[in-house]
């Protein structure tokens, strides 16, 4: 087979070079030269897997084969948008040891029992090691095929011979193409291997799951085009010292983004958490100073989480600000608003904020709960145990409306909360909630007067 010729192309200005250079000679950008295929004199066997394309009218496109494959794992199906779409390419990323391979092996076994043959390809574990993991998880099925291979051309041959209903490649950074001289895991290898697998998925109608390594910053390793090629990007998040794992969708062409599935890591693998809000509040200590309940929204699912704060007199000249589960810059903003607009003097206080359960909250609707927890700890005054809090705080100390308030209130009512503190700007006719009192407040100062129980 004739090797493909490659050259290095600057990703900023398009300048080319026959060898790698640290700095582009034309635009001066550092580390922008990426190895790229120039030409290939021989057609790849994969090119025959995709039929010759031709334009079709929208009304002429057949509807058959568009049904999602329902998986007997509701949390996983929720994140995918309701099930696995035939011919989709899904990328799953996460920190080492977080449970990516465990989750996909469980999904593969369930799919094998449900729809038929599933091929699990690993470039990091031997077949015996995968067998040991399956035995530990209690997985037994004759329709799950295991393969230890890193050559993508051989993997594709096995796919065409076996014709499975689903394929898992663990991981995309370990497979390689013979046509490229670069090593496995390089930018060109990852990009071209993902493109080839996309052709197989679309041409054969086989859903393919790819496991992706992550960098120190938490992003998926490899070129950014990898996330553009795939249909869905999932991140498995969580602290390895906590039992809970969150499967979050950051891109989904077939469903809503930011959907979250909650799992608990146990001896039998990842177990679904049917009621995440109840699980996050299981160890809550009522009437404790510095503890509040926030009603946050992850995708389309409302979650109730406990936010803890601690304000302690500092022993140093510069007080510390520590955020675990909330954005650090958002914490600095809330501390400044409390100091300037409410008169909570925190200039000599170390402030620590923690979201219980390892959940990471990014939406501003948790601002009011965080600020209330900080004020509660500073004044050593508890918050009412039956009060849930939701609201965004502006720089003037005003409270701004949040979206899908009715869903949040219904979730709080299900868990036994009698009152909920919300911004006054909500429209009462848009709220359909029973069994919970809605308290509307206009500013942060007014909210603290209602939330804190004066001794």
N, C-alpha and C positions, 0 to 999 in steps of 0.2 A: 504494500500500500504506500502510495506517495504521501510524504509528510506535507502538511499544509505550511505555507510560508507565513510567518508572522512578522509584525513590525510594531514599534512602540509609538502610540499616538497620544498627544497631549489632550487631556480632557477639557482644557480651557480654550485653546486656540486652534486645535486640530493639526498642529505641526507633527511631522513624522520623523522617526529616527530608526536606523537599523539596529540600534542597541539601546539599552536602558540608560537614562541620564537622570541624575537627581534633580536637576533644574532644567526647565524647558529653555532652549537657546533663543526662542523667539519672544515669548511673553514673559519669561523670567519666573514662572510659577514653580514652586517646589513640589516634588512628589506627585506630579500630575501625569507622568508618562506611564501609560497602561498598555500591556501587551495585547495585540489585536490580530485576529486572523485576516490575512490579505486575500488568499485564494486557496481553493482546494481543487485539485485536478480530477478527483474521483468522487463520485456521489456517495454519500453515506448510506448505509442500508436503511437508516431511519427515514430518509427522504421518500422511500417507497411506501412507508406506513401511512403517509398523509395523501389522500386523494387529490387530484388536480383541482384547484379551486376555480370557481366560476360564480359570477353574481347571481343571486336569487331574490325573487320578490319576497317581501316579508310575509305575505299571505300564503306563499308556496312552501315556506319552511315547515317541515313536519313537526308535529307536537309530541310524537312518541319519543321516549327516552329522556324526557325532561323531568320525570318524577324523582324527587329526592329519595334516597335510601334511608329509611328510618332505622336508627341505631338504638338498641335497648340500653342507652346511657343518656338520659334526658339532659344532663348538664352539658355534655359534649355536643349534643345535637343543637342545644340552644345557642351555643357560641357560633356554630356553623350556619345558623339561620334557619334551623328546622330540620336538618338532616344533611347527608352527604350528597353532593351534586355529581352525577356521572360525568367523567371527563375533566373534573376539576383538579387543580394543582395547589396543594396546601402546604405552607411552610410553617413549621413549629420550631420556635426558638426558646431559649431559656438558659439560665446559669448551669454550670456543670453540677450534676448530682441532684438537680431539682426534681427529676422524675419524668423527663421527656420520653425516654425509651420505655420506661415502665408503662406510661399511659398509652403509648401507641401499640405496645404489645398486647395490652388489655383490649384496646379497640380492635386490633387485628383478629384476636380470638373471637370476640363477639361478632364481628362481621363474617368470619369464617363459618360460624354456627348459623348465621342468619341468611346469607346470600350465596355462600359457596367458597371457592378457592381464593385464598389470600396469600400473597408472596411478601415475606418480610426479608429485606436485604440489609445486611449489616456489614460495614467496612471496618468496624472496630472490635467486634466480638466474634468468636468462633461459634459454630453451630452448637457445640456442647455447652458453651457458656449461655447461649440463648435458651437452650433446653433447661438448664439449671434455674434460670430466672422464671421460666414458665412454670416449672414445678413449684417454685416458692410462691408464685401467685395463684397456684391451683388451677392452671389453664390446661385443659385437655380437649383437643379437637384434631381430627384427621384432615381437616381442610386447610390447616395453616401450614404453609411451606416455608422453610427457613433456608437462607442462602448467605454464605459468606463470600463476597466478591467485591472488588473495587474497580474492575474494568467495565466501563459503561456499555461498551459494545457487546460484551458477553451478557451483561444484565439484560439488555434489550432482547437478545436472542432467547433468553430464558422466558421473558415476558411473552414473546410471540409464540413460543412453544407451549407454555403453560396456559396462557389466556386467563389470567386470574381476574377476579372481580374487583380487587383493590391491591395496591402496591405501596409498601413503605420502604423508603431509602434512608438509612441511618448511618452516616449523615452525608449531606451533599458535599461537604469539604473533604471527604475521603475518596470519592470516586474520581476517575480521570478518563480522558480520551486519548487514544494512541496517536491521533492526528496532531496533538499539541505536544511540544517539547517541554513545556513548563510542568512543574510538579503539581501533585494533587493539592487542592486548597488555594491555588493561586487565583488571581482575579479572572484570567482568561478561562481557566479550567472550570471554575464555579459557574461563570456566565454561560459557557457553551454547554456544559452538562445540564444545567437547568433548562436551556432552550431545547435540547434534544428530548428531555423528559416531558417537556410541555407538548412537543409534537406527538409523542407516544400517547399522552393522556387525551389530547384532543382527537387524534386520529382513531384510536381504538375505543374511546369512551370509557377509559379506566381511571378512576380517581387515584391520584398518587399523592402520598404524604412525604414531605421532605423534612428531615431534622437538620436544623442549622445551628452552628456554634455561634457564640456571642463574644463580643470584645469586652475589654475592661469597663467600657462605658455602658455596657448592657445592650448595645445595638447588635444586630445580626452581622456576623463577620462576612466579608466579601464585598463585591460591588453593590452599590445601591440599586442597580438595575435588576438584581435578583428579586427584590421585593416588588418591582414593577412587573416582572414576568409572571409571577404566581398569581393565582386568583384570590387566595386568602392568606393572611399572615396572622399567626397566633403566637402569643407569648405565655409561657408558663412561669408565673411569678410566685414569690413567697420566700420566707426566711427558713433556711434549713433547720433552724432551732425551733420553729413552730410546725405544727402538724398540718396547718391549712395551706393549700395551694390554690392559686387563682389562675384560671385559663382565660386570657383576655384576647379579644379580637381587635386588632388595630387596622385591618383592611379586610374587606369582604365584598366581593362583587355580587354575591348572591344573598346578602342579608345585611342587617344593621351592624355598624361598627361599634366598638367599645362594649360589646356584650361580654359578660363575665360568667364563667362557670366556677363553682366552688367545690373543691375536693379536699379530702382529709387523707393524709398519708398514713397507712397502717401496715401491718404485717402481710396483708393480702393485697397490697398495692394501693392505688388511689380509689377511695370510696367517695361516692357522691354525698354532698351535704344538702339534704332536701330543704331545710329551712336555715339559710346562712345567718339571718338576723338573730334568730334564737341562739345559734351556736356562738356568735360573737358576744352575746350578752349573758352567757351562762354563768360566768364567774364574776359578774358585776356586784359591787358592794354598794347597796343603796345608801343615800344620804351621806356620801363621802365628799368632802370638800375637794374641788378640782376635777370632778367627774361629771360629764354631760353626755347626752345621747343625741347624736347627729343622724338625720335622715338624708342619706346620700343616694344618688342614682347612678348605677353602673349599667350603661346601655339602656335597656328598657326595664331593668329590675331595680326596685327600691330596696335599699339595705339600711338597717339600723346598726350603727356601730358606736362603741363607747370611746370617747375621747378623754384622755387624762392629761392634766396639766399640773405642773409643780412650779411655784414661784418661791425661791429661797434667797435670803440675803447673801450677796456675793462676798467672797473673801479676797477678791482681787479688784483692781481698779477698773477693769473692763468686764462687765457682766457677760455671761455666756447665754447663747440662744441655741437650743438643740431641738431639732424637729425630726421625729421618726414617724413616717407615714403621711406627712403633710409637706407642702412645698416650703422650703426654708425662707425664700423671699416673701412668700405670703405671710409667714409667721412674723417677720420683721415689720411688715405693713400693719398687721393687727396690733402688735405691741405699740407701734407709733400712734395708732388711732386711739387705743386705750389711754395712752399717756396724755395726748393732746386734747381729745374730745370729751373724755369721761373723767379724767383726773386720777386715773390709777397709776401711781408713780412707780414705774418699773426700772428707773435708771440705775438703781442699786440692787436689782434682783436678777438672779439667774433664772431663766425661764426654760422649762423642759416641756415638750408636748409629745404625746405618744398616742397612736391609734392602736387599740387593742386588737390582737389577732393577726397582725402583720399586714393588714390591708393598707393600700396606698390611695389616698383621696386627693384627686386633682381638681374637682369642681369647686367653684366659689360658694356653693350653697352650704358648705360646712363652716364658713367664716364665723357665723354667729355662735355656733357651738364651741368652736375653738376659743373665741374671745371670752365667752361666758365661763369656760373652764379655767382660763387664766385668772380672771377676776375672782372666781370662786376660791381658787387656791390662795391668791394674794390676801383676800379678806378673811380666809379660813371660814367661809360660809358655804354650806352645802346647797346644791340645787335640788328642787323637789324631785322625788323618785319617779313620779308619774308624768313628768314633763319631757317631751321630745322637742328638739330645736332645729329649725331650718331657716336659712336666710343668708344673703350676700351683703357684705358691709362695704360701703363706699368710703372715700377718704374724708368726707365730712362727717362721718359717723352715722349716715343714714342707712336704712335697710332697703335693699332692692329685691324685686320679685324674682322668683326662681320658677323654672319650668316643671310641668307635670306635678303640680302640688297635690292634686287629688290622689294620685298613686301613692305618694309619700304618706299622706294622712291615713289612707286605708291600711297600709302596712303597719303604721304605728298603732292603729286601733286593734289590729289582729293580735299584737303582742301585749295588749293590756294597758297601753298608755291612755290616760284620761284627758290630757291636755297637750297642745302643740303650739309652740311659739313661732309665729310666721310674720313676714313683713305685712304691713297694713295695706299695701297697694294691691293685694290679691282681690279677685272678683268672686264674691261669695256664691254667685249663681253658677260659677264654673266648678265648684267643689261639691262632690258627691261623696260624703263621708258620714258614717253613723257611729255613734258611741264615743266621739272624741270632741272636746271643746277646742275651737280654734281661737287663739288669742293673737290679734293683730297689733303690732307695735311699729312705730315710725322710725325710731332711732336706737342706737346701741345703748345709750344711757337709759332709755325707757325700758328696754328689754332686760337690762340687769336689775332694775327695780322689781320687775315681775318674776324673774327667774330665781333670784337669790332669796333664800329663807333667812330672814333676819332673826338673830338669836335674841 
